């Protein structure tokens, strides 16, 4: 086992811990919990047995399994970033509408 | 359409932490008109309290949203609660001469959209003059209409025009967005000469605001 595999396993264990904290604070539903445990569990399996995805990597013409994992990680990060952008913009609009409504309602009540 | 008169035109002044200049601005403005709305945009100083000495129509945002949002609040209030036929925007940093309001009243006799135009002379810092011209040239290039002195906050518009151009920008980009919408939709407008006033401590737009606006203008070209 290489140092990278060891690092990946430790990272996944850290993520398990983070998910556990959120579970204890009741911030995650059962489905969310199951999904996150599956993701990091799969991460550990791939880290320990990298040859398990070798077939997929070769079918997709990746020279190394690591390259496949990096591309998948980038796609996930891009999706999360774009989703966050739209959520943030929507939240900004809601805050603006709410603050303006409060200002107008208060002016009505002060008359 | 309701005839626009001095009686049904309201002046909207948005402000954020302008306690230093506000009293002077409001004192000068109420000599011209009592139809005055101050929108406090989440100030942490005593701006709202100062404004209440001069006008009963003081609106307050609980948090700072930006100039564009404050102007929208003022317009919604003026048109729905005060039966305004038109509004005039003025800045609260004492860089607009309230006496110029008469020029807007006169301009409203023939037009529903009025832009105040400062002379780009020695009173304005050179970097501001360059930015000012650049904004006008960009609007001309992208939307086919040359509108001078776009960054000037001294503007007038009727209720009908407000409904037509209701902007989405909450921040300083509102000035550019209004110009872009007017240009894109070929809305007839008039420019009136206004006084050029610059304080030593001009706190307005920053260079970063300018960069943000330039990127927004490209997106408006596609979406407006």
Interface residues (C-beta under 8 A of the other chain):
Chain A: X92 X95 X96 X99 X100 X102 X103 X104 X106 X107 X108
Chain B: X39 X42 X57 X58 X59 X60 X61 X62 X63 X65 X69 X72 X73 X76 X77 X81 X170
